Amino acid sequence: MTAPTANPLTAPVPASGDFDAAVLEAGVDRILTLFQRLHDAGALPPVLSQVTPGTIADQLPALPPRVAEPIETILGDVERIIVPGITHWHHPSFFAYFANSSSVPSLLGEFLTSGLNANAMLWVTSPAATELEERVLQWLWTAMGLPDATSWFGMITDTASMSTLLAIAAAREAAGYDVRRKGLAGRVDVPVLRVYCSEQTHSSIDKACITLGIGSDNVVKIPVDDAFRMRVDALEAAMTADRAAGMRPLAVVATIGTTSTTSVDPVPAIADLCAREQVWLHVDAAYAGVMGIAPEFRWALAGVDRADSMVTNPHKWLFTTMDCSAFWTRHQDVLRSAFSLVAEYLVTARDQQVVNYMDYGVQLGRRFRALKLWMVMRAFGTDGLASRLRDHCAMAREFAAWVDADPAWTLSAPVPFSLVCFRHAPEGMSDADADAMNARILADVNAAGRVFLSHTRLHGRHVLRLAIGNILTAREHVALAWSELQRAARAS
Ligand SMILES: Cc1ncc(COP(=O)(O)O)c(C=O)c1O
């Protein structure tokens, strides 16, 4: 066997003398090139990757290399093979779903997180990671205009789906059936547990209930009003009927900023009902929660201070790189008793004094995500964040006004934040024909690659969504989306 050649890159800890900084610079250069393209109207890549299924896989060998490859070759392949298969979430004309926005402070934060490679599982395994996470979530809570930051326990998870799973697990723990020890299967002493949310709620609620053994049949979808908000009268009626049938209302998930339309459920009235019924209230504000940073939008967060838990995603609309979901609960002890399980090798002398984040969720090892959020909040300041969020909402209102002024197009939902739901609906065209036409318009616009939008279904109709949330998005990009849509409508 031949001895492997010395390779400073793969040395256990590269000493500065051995390590070629040019390697890091080459990686950073690659990122800068990508960024520059996004600023250069002449060089913009298609927003939506134009490759067909299998194109990327076909270029990747079936087996890994036995012999080390030069980093230049690998980086060259990033450009040649990987980048064409990237849909550019950073792109100023990315209007689909909700943005996963990022920014330079966040990128640097990720870079440092990688460089430090800290595991934030126990306080002792990186005290700074734990203490920064606690503090930065207090900052964000207060920045959103919410009171009593220190009486809420905050933690960062990967996604809102995980945050909501933790919330419902805590609700199940609070209900007192000792599920963590006895499980649910075969129990005659546990009634059917019910979780309520509106019919506009994100599928992560169903997934949490599937995972936690509650069952998707026990996720009760409450009807909405004409502005897509949960109807509290219907919620109350559903709970009453369930109790009469011997079931146990466990939790309500209210949404601030639903996925399809960004509607805001009436959280204060839902909180009243949950308090009367002694039911856990979780607020899913994955997209719109951060809007509380701008004081004139704090109406949307009314009632959150009376919830039991809440999630918002800095990785959606707070210029923080994927992934970073902020989760809070008022019941730190309940969350802890749902998840804490300390193997002997993880016991430390500090356990009574500190937070060990591994005690509050499924995973043991945890990324140091607080660093990038801290860097974002400091580099922008809350004023800087608020002004960018406001700009996005103003652009959405302007786009909505263009739609509204054109008789061939119609708005499909109110526009409280930075999402516009709309549809091409020329006079005299049947709903079914308009559905097909809107699907064609969307396919045409996205295939052209200059902008990327997505769709939803409202009242059974095919509706287009333009969601603004990228830091690079300016009025000209929104105007481009409008002209692309009109071009595609003429061609359809
Ligand atoms: C309201 C809402 N909740 C939850 C989610 C899920 O977010 P994540 O991808 O972080 O799990 C989304 C995603 O768009 C959402 O819009």
The ligand as an SDF file (V2000), in Angstrom:
LIG
                    3D

 16 16  0  0  0  0  0  0  0  0999 V2000
  -46.8890   29.1150    8.6580 C   0  0  0  0  0  0  0  0  0  0  0  0
  -45.7870   28.1100    8.4660 C   0  0  0  0  0  0  0  0  0  0  0  0
  -45.4990   27.2540    9.4540 N   0  0  0  0  0  0  0  0  0  0  0  0
  -44.5260   26.3340    9.3220 C   0  0  0  0  0  0  0  0  0  0  0  0
  -43.7780   26.2480    8.1750 C   0  0  0  0  0  0  0  0  0  0  0  0
  -42.7110   25.2070    8.0780 C   0  0  0  0  0  0  0  0  0  0  0  0
  -41.4690   25.8150    8.1810 O   0  0  0  0  0  0  0  0  0  0  0  0
  -40.1280   24.9590    8.2470 P   0  0  0  0  0  0  0  0  0  0  0  0
  -39.7080   24.7490    6.8350 O   0  0  0  0  0  0  0  0  0  0  0  0
  -39.1590   25.8420    8.9950 O   0  0  0  0  0  0  0  0  0  0  0  0
  -40.4090   23.6940    8.9500 O   0  0  0  0  0  0  0  0  0  0  0  0
  -44.0440   27.1130    7.1100 C   0  0  0  0  0  0  0  0  0  0  0  0
  -43.2700   27.0230    5.8690 C   0  0  0  0  0  0  0  0  0  0  0  0
  -43.4120   27.7870    4.9550 O   0  0  0  0  0  0  0  0  0  0  0  0
  -45.0720   28.0620    7.2590 C   0  0  0  0  0  0  0  0  0  0  0  0
  -45.3980   28.8970    6.2680 O   0  0  0  0  0  0  0  0  0  0  0  0
  1  2  1  0
  2  3  1  0
  2 15  2  0
  3  4  2  0
  4  5  1  0
  5  6  1  0
  5 12  2  0
  6  7  1  0
  7  8  1  0
  8  9  2  0
  8 10  1  0
  8 11  1  0
 12 13  1  0
 12 15  1  0
 13 14  2  0
 15 16  1  0
M  END
$$$$
